[in-house]
Amino acid sequence: MQAPSSRAVHLSEWQKNYFAVTSGTCPAAQKAEAYRAQVLRVQYACASSELSPVCASRLFRKYAEKYSAIVDSDNAETGLNNYAESVLTLARCQQADSGQWQSGLSVSSVFQMRSVQAMMRAGEELRGSLLGAADPSAAIPGLAVAPKPPTVSAGGGSGESAPLATPAHGPGWAPGVPESRPSGPLSAQPPVAINTSKTCATVSAPFGDLATPLFGNVRKENGSAPKASPGLGLFLAQQPLAPPGSDGPWDRSALYGAGPAEALSAPALSRALRKTEGSGPREEGGLRGFKTAKEQLWVEQQKKHHPAARAAASSCGGVKKSLGASRSRGIFGKFVPPVPKPEGGDANGGVQYKPDSAGPAEPAPPVDERLKSLEPKMIELIMSEIMDHGPPVTWDDIAGVEFAKATIKEIVVWPMLRPDIFTGLRGPPRGILLFGPPGTGKTLIGKCIASQSGATFFSISASSLTSKWVGEGEKMVRALFAVARCQQPAVIFIDEIDSLLSQRADGEHESSRRIKTEFLVQLDGATTSSEDRILVVGATNRPQEIDEAARRRLVKRLYIPLPEAAARRQIVRRLMSREQCCLRQEELELVVQRSEGFSGADMTQLCREAALGPIRSLQAADLATITADQVPPIAYGDFEKAFSAVRPSVSPSDLELYENWNRAFGCGK
Ligand SMILES: Nc1ncnc2c1ncn2[C@@H]1O[C@H](COP(=O)(O)OP(=O)(O)OP(=O)(O)O)[C@@H](O)[C@H]1O
């Protein structure tokens, strides 16, 4: 080994050489040549112990920083790709006393190097500034910037308002009506009854099984709120770049690609890139924060030529997917339209590239063959207006209707989940009909089928087919089935199906007739193969108006009646569990009794009305200053008042009609 002083002399000597090739006027090819020569000299010096491995690696680091453009170049003449591997090999090795070459750099030590960390920080900052400078849409949640993990409170709720922690909207959800009290330090405190005229006798007297966990004067987290499950982006961002001590193939490629200090190898870098490609955007993987000069150039060009594509550029093509290419993403996955769109983003906030032969934009994703004959506009409409991206619905969210739920699980959900078992006679029906009074949960059931079978959910009202897309309803039906076929398994929910499949009348409009015919053709599966997993769920409040041919095709006709007492109780308990409520068991029973004849939607409305009671009892001045914790709990008195404002929406005569039709055509009880 050399003495420190002589090593210092050597280093400065070598640095002189290094500075000799930093000319600003030298063409790239010459620089590359000089660089190569210099690398060889260093290699040679190191191999002959003239230069210590530490000095050599410092020099390599300097070269790499100075010549990143050359190092990253794909050009065989001017790039250093063919040399970089050996440079790296050398940088990682040292000669042991035994004369054997051993690894001098471990994966973890590389990541601890100040220069590597500085580069990674710089990369982070660069990315941050790029995203900051771009329009807000550039921040594709979960893709472009890995979010900070939401803080999950002990109660299971999330203190952050990150989309991942948004409460699942249950049956009673409606825009503007929060499902749960905000969680936070205050929420754990007992409420302060500021309105002494409105005290709740049962505040400190929990009752029966209802007191816990549903009601009671204790702030609760929303039990149904999904746990803050970190998405892919968060998951990847939290992964250590290289697990200390590990030295597998992943580690090596991460090492090569981690920062310019040791990342001399473009092939190695691209290997690392390929490794991360499969699992998500590159920046979220082991190479987070680092951009090669080439990538940086590409980003700059994107900004210049495709302002709208900045977001995608900075997330390294996060939206590269063709419609039919992948199986269902479930009903919550973000859809990527299969056809290129005009510039300017889409309704879903996504960003599409406009084909531009001159620009460096990526080629448009391949269009699914089955969609080629369709108008892109139609497909767009289906994606934005018909495809449902709502929160998941579970069977427990639907109170009552046990028979219908059991039947649906058996004939629809299981066959969709296990098409291999449910074949032949056990094969699922193509269409089912849910009929019954309004607001009994037919739509909820449709959503639940899709959620539980992992299917994509398309929801359309038949009347909008005939009115909204005047003259195009027929094409719309065809397009809807075509898209559904690409998104299998799929559930197509058609509300008010009676208006689509009503019995022929003399004054029937030609276009309505055509839509109906097209629908029946599609339902018959003339264009579908027997393996296709598309279920049509029709819902109607007027089953008697459906024509015979259509009725025959909707083989399972399930009556969805008004909720019975148990179901009404369940709805109240469920909705009140998310609120401050001090209803006693016997009071709850009174509410259940008095709501006989109410539909599920009526029950929800009743609870909403009752929930406004405590607010109404406040003075306007109090309302301006009160904290959420100080709002008095919902009491039976509020329900009493609510009963005078909410009436059942279904008349007994209507009910008779449904029951008669059920006896005649229904499948079940
Ligand atoms: N069985 C039920 N369990 C829980 N909530 C219900 C139930 N039925 C209805 N609701 C509540 O009523 C709302 C409306 O229900 P939904 O839209 O599913 O009824 P529908 O039968 O499809 O009505 P319509 O026939 O008018 O379209 C739901 O969002 C939910 O809040």
The ligand as an ORCA input file, in Angstrom:
! r2SCAN-3c Opt
* xyz 0 1
  N     -81.470     -2.398      1.476
  C     -80.818     -1.259      1.722
  N     -79.841     -1.229      2.634
  C     -79.182     -0.112      2.889
  N     -79.447      1.053      2.285
  C     -80.396      1.092      1.371
  C     -81.120     -0.057      1.031
  N     -82.013      0.276      0.084
  C     -81.829      1.557     -0.170
  N     -80.864      2.067      0.592
  C     -80.431      3.456      0.608
  O     -81.159      4.129     -0.392
  C     -80.305      4.649     -1.390
  C     -80.921      4.425     -2.748
  O     -80.855      3.038     -3.031
  P     -80.805      2.485     -4.508
  O     -80.444      3.576     -5.445
  O     -79.969      1.285     -4.516
  O     -82.291      2.124     -4.728
  P     -82.973      1.643     -6.055
  O     -83.824      0.506     -5.686
  O     -81.979      1.433     -7.120
  O     -83.844      2.919     -6.369
  P     -84.506      3.340     -7.761
  O     -85.416      2.250     -8.152
  O     -85.221      4.579     -7.419
  O     -83.391      3.528     -8.714
  C     -79.014      3.914     -1.211
  O     -77.931      4.680     -1.597
  C     -78.995      3.640      0.264
  O     -78.559      4.778      0.934
*
